[in-house]
């Protein structure tokens, strides 16, 4: 199954987040790790063909603002 644009974007978000976590405020470490794990899970589900998993992008995007 080829990588779609959505999977590529989710993987890019996960990579940037994983690199940025050590530079962030330690107070938010637990939230940051949980958010990154949710993006990684969403990328895997989307890659495997679960298109309804994309609905999870809406609350995740709202949480990151």
Residue pairs with C-beta under 8 A, 6 or more apart in sequence:
1 47
1 48
1 49
3 47
4 46
4 47
6 46
6 54
7 43
7 46
7 47
10 39
10 40
10 42
10 43
10 46
11 43
13 39
14 36
14 39
14 40
14 43
17 32
17 35
17 36
17 39
18 36
21 29
21 32
21 33
21 36
24 32
35 60
35 63
35 64
38 56
38 60
39 60
42 53
42 54
42 56
42 57
42 60
45 53
46 53
46 54
